[in-house]
Amino acid sequence: MQLNCVRYTAESIHSDRSYKTLICEQKKHYRQRAHANPFSDHALAYPASPDSFDWSVHYPAFADSGKTPAFADIGCGFGGLLIALAPLFPDTLMLGLEIRVQVTQYVHDRITALRATADTSTPAPYQNVSVIRANAMKFLPNFFPKASLTALFFLFPDPHFKARKHKARIISPTLLAEYAYVLAPGGLVYTITDVEDLAQWMRAHLEAHPLFQFVEEQELRKEGKGPILDAVYGATEEGKKVERNAGEKWLACFRRIEVKRINVTPKCSTV
């Protein structure tokens, strides 16, 4: 994959301890359009099934743990949420999925820098976070086994304002079936946007799905999810931009619920 940006390795970063600051100031080297067409034929590599994917490449410090990602940030952008949550949940593997080439590269280089310049505590900071270039609208079940995730994040997604583009929105009845598949019962979907129409769209579709139940923000804070909610509100570049512009944010969270199957025994007709 040829990228028009500077590539960094752990070895080169170790020779320049100021790199952690440098990478956060050099987004100009990773410029790309704000959005990508999810229906385009992108040249993406993806596993045939979750079992065939080698997570040790992304999380070498957890290579022998048997762990797979539990948090997934769909359309992770520049990785603000992942970087904020990684130190708070050092034993939880987190994965960002981003379709844009150079934005994915930026997050990769940012994580590499943070790992190389972090302290030597155990587990070492940021070893639990990684990023993959992927189209979540097409290949999500290829990466995640059934009921393997405990949190899915959809933060400031592309609103696709035109009605004919609504089919490209990341929340839809078809995609919700996939999200319900990869989420464990009790797992949470976090959505936030600064577009009121999109907020209403996402909430309406999630409320209409039988496997998702709306959860009040206050209830989640009582459950200890406050640090996650704070990061959802303010850790991303988009969230910070909304704050600078004094805009509104609409949060909606849903819990994956388990519906008991009812076995109905057919009655035999009598002659």
C-alpha positions in Angstrom: 0.0 0.0 0.0 1.7 3.2 -1.2 1.1 6.2 1.1 2.0 9.8 0.6 3.1 10.2 4.2 6.1 9.5 6.3 6.3 6.0 7.8 7.7 5.5 11.3 9.0 2.4 13.0 9.5 1.7 16.7 13.3 1.8 16.2 13.2 5.2 14.6 10.9 6.5 17.2 13.2 5.3 20.0 15.9 7.5 18.6 13.7 10.6 18.9 11.8 10.7 22.2 10.0 13.9 21.2 8.1 11.9 18.5 5.0 11.5 20.6 4.5 15.3 20.4 5.6 15.5 16.8 3.0 13.0 15.5 0.2 14.9 17.0 1.4 18.0 15.2 1.9 16.5 11.7 -1.6 15.7 10.5 -0.8 17.7 7.4 1.2 14.7 6.2 -1.9 12.6 6.4 -4.4 14.7 4.6 -7.4 13.0 3.0 -11.1 13.8 2.2 -13.4 13.9 5.2 -15.5 11.0 4.0 -15.2 7.9 1.8 -17.8 6.1 -0.3 -18.5 2.8 1.6 -19.9 1.3 -1.6 -16.7 1.8 -3.7 -14.6 -1.2 -4.6 -11.8 -0.5 -2.1 -8.7 -2.7 -2.2 -9.1 -4.2 1.2 -7.7 -7.3 2.8 -9.9 -9.1 5.2 -10.0 -12.5 6.8 -12.3 -15.3 5.5 -13.4 -15.7 9.1 -12.5 -14.4 12.6 -10.7 -17.7 13.4 -8.3 -17.1 10.6 -7.1 -13.7 11.8 -3.9 -13.4 13.7 -4.4 -10.8 16.4 -0.9 -11.1 17.8 0.3 -8.9 15.0 -1.8 -6.1 16.4 -1.4 -6.9 20.1 2.0 -8.6 20.6 1.9 -8.1 24.3 -1.3 -10.2 24.5 -0.1 -12.8 22.0 -0.5 -15.7 24.4 -3.7 -14.5 26.2 -6.2 -15.8 23.7 -7.9 -12.4 23.9 -9.7 -10.8 21.0 -10.9 -7.2 20.7 -13.8 -6.3 23.1 -14.2 -2.6 22.1 -14.6 -1.6 18.4 -14.7 2.0 17.2 -16.4 2.1 13.8 -15.0 4.9 11.7 -12.4 5.7 14.3 -11.1 8.8 12.6 -7.8 10.0 14.1 -8.1 7.7 17.0 -9.0 10.1 19.8 -11.5 7.7 21.5 -9.1 4.8 21.4 -6.2 6.8 22.8 -8.4 8.1 25.6 -9.8 4.7 26.6 -6.6 2.6 26.2 -5.0 3.6 29.6 -8.3 3.4 31.4 -8.9 -0.3 30.4 -5.4 -1.7 30.0 -6.6 -5.3 29.9 -9.3 -4.7 27.3 -8.3 -5.0 23.6 -9.6 -2.2 21.5 -9.8 -1.9 17.7 -10.4 1.1 15.4 -11.8 0.4 12.0 -11.3 3.2 9.4 -11.8 3.1 5.7 -9.6 6.1 4.7 -6.0 5.1 3.9 -4.0 8.0 5.3 -6.2 8.4 8.3 -5.6 4.8 9.2 -1.9 5.3 8.7 -2.0 8.3 11.0 -3.7 6.2 13.8 -1.2 3.4 13.3 1.8 5.7 13.5 0.3 7.4 16.6 -0.1 4.1 18.4 3.4 3.1 17.4 4.7 6.3 18.8 2.8 6.0 22.1 3.9 2.5 22.6 7.6 3.4 22.0 7.6 6.4 24.3 5.4 5.0 27.1 6.7 3.9 30.5 7.7 0.4 31.3 4.7 -0.5 33.5 3.0 -3.9 33.0 1.0 -4.2 30.9 2.7 -1.4 29.0 0.4 1.5 27.9 -1.3 1.4 24.5 -0.4 -2.3 23.9 -4.1 -3.0 24.0 -5.1 -0.7 21.1 -4.8 -1.1 17.3 -6.3 0.0 14.0 -7.3 -1.7 10.8 -8.2 -0.3 7.5 -11.6 -1.9 6.8 -15.1 -1.3 5.5 -17.3 -2.1 8.5 -20.4 -1.9 6.4 -19.2 -5.0 4.5 -16.8 -7.0 6.5 -17.5 -6.6 10.2 -18.4 -10.3 10.9 -15.2 -11.3 9.1 -13.2 -9.8 12.0 -15.3 -10.4 15.1 -16.8 -13.7 16.3 -20.4 -13.9 17.5 -21.0 -12.2 20.9 -17.3 -11.2 21.2 -17.7 -7.4 21.6 -18.8 -5.6 24.8 -18.9 -2.1 23.2 -19.5 -0.6 19.7 -18.9 3.1 19.1 -20.4 5.2 16.3 -19.1 8.7 17.0 -20.0 11.5 14.7 -20.6 9.3 11.6 -21.1 10.7 8.1 -24.7 12.1 8.1 -25.3 11.5 4.4 -27.8 14.4 4.3 -29.4 13.6 0.9 -32.3 11.1 1.1 -30.8 9.0 -1.7 -27.6 8.6 0.4 -29.4 7.4 3.5 -28.7 3.8 2.5 -25.0 4.6 3.2 -25.7 5.6 6.9 -23.8 3.3 9.3 -27.0 2.6 11.3 -29.6 0.7 9.3 -31.8 -2.4 9.8 -29.5 -4.7 7.9 -26.3 -3.5 9.7 -28.0 -3.6 13.1 -28.5 -7.3 12.6 -24.7 -7.6 12.2 -24.0 -5.4 15.2 -26.3 -7.6 17.3 -24.5 -10.6 16.1 -21.0 -9.5 17.2 -22.2 -7.9 20.4 -22.4 -10.0 23.5 -25.7 -9.8 25.5 -25.3 -6.8 27.8 -22.9 -5.1 25.4 -23.5 -1.5 24.6 -23.8 0.6 21.4 -22.7 4.2 21.9 -23.9 6.7 19.3 -23.3 10.5 19.2 -23.7 13.2 16.5 -24.0 16.9 16.1 -26.7 16.5 13.4 -30.1 16.3 15.0 -31.7 14.6 12.0 -29.1 11.8 12.1 -29.5 11.5 15.9 -33.3 10.9 15.4 -32.5 8.4 12.6 -30.1 6.3 14.6 -32.2 6.3 17.7 -35.4 5.4 15.8 -33.7 2.5 14.0 -32.1 1.1 17.2 -35.4 1.4 19.1 -37.2 -0.5 16.4 -34.8 -3.4 16.6 -35.9 -6.2 19.0 -32.3 -6.9 20.3 -31.5 -3.3 21.4 -32.8 -1.4 24.4 -32.3 2.3 25.1 -30.3 3.1 28.2 -30.4 6.5 29.9 -27.0 8.2 30.3 -27.5 8.5 34.0 -28.0 4.8 34.4 -24.8 4.1 32.6 -22.9 6.5 34.8 -24.3 4.7 37.8 -22.9 1.5 36.3 -19.4 3.0 36.2 -19.4 3.9 32.5 -18.8 7.6 33.2 -15.2 7.6 31.8 -16.4 6.0 28.6 -19.2 8.5 28.2 -16.8 11.4 28.9 -14.5 10.1 26.1 -17.4 9.7 23.8 -18.4 13.3 24.3 -15.1 14.9 24.1 -12.1 12.7 23.1 -12.5 12.7 19.3 -11.4 15.4 16.9 -15.0 15.9 15.7 -16.3 16.2 19.3 -13.7 18.9 20.1 -14.6 20.8 16.9 -18.3 20.8 17.9 -17.3 22.2 21.3 -15.2 24.9 19.7 -18.1 25.9 17.6 -20.5 25.8 20.5 -22.6 23.2 18.8 -25.0 20.6 20.3 -24.3 16.9 20.7 -26.9 14.2 20.8 -26.0 11.0 22.6 -27.9 7.7 22.5 -26.8 4.4 24.0 -28.4 1.0 23.6 -27.9 -2.3 25.4 -27.8 -5.6 23.5 -30.5 -7.7 25.1 -31.2 -11.4 24.8 -34.6 -12.5 23.7 -35.7 -15.9 24.9 -36.9 -18.2 22.1 -40.3 -19.6 22.5 -40.6 -23.2 21.3 -44.1 -23.8 20.0 -45.1 -27.5 19.6 -47.4 -27.8 16.6 -50.7 -29.4 17.5 -51.6 -32.6 15.7 -54.8 -32.5 13.8 -57.3 -35.2 14.5 -59.2 -37.0 11.8 
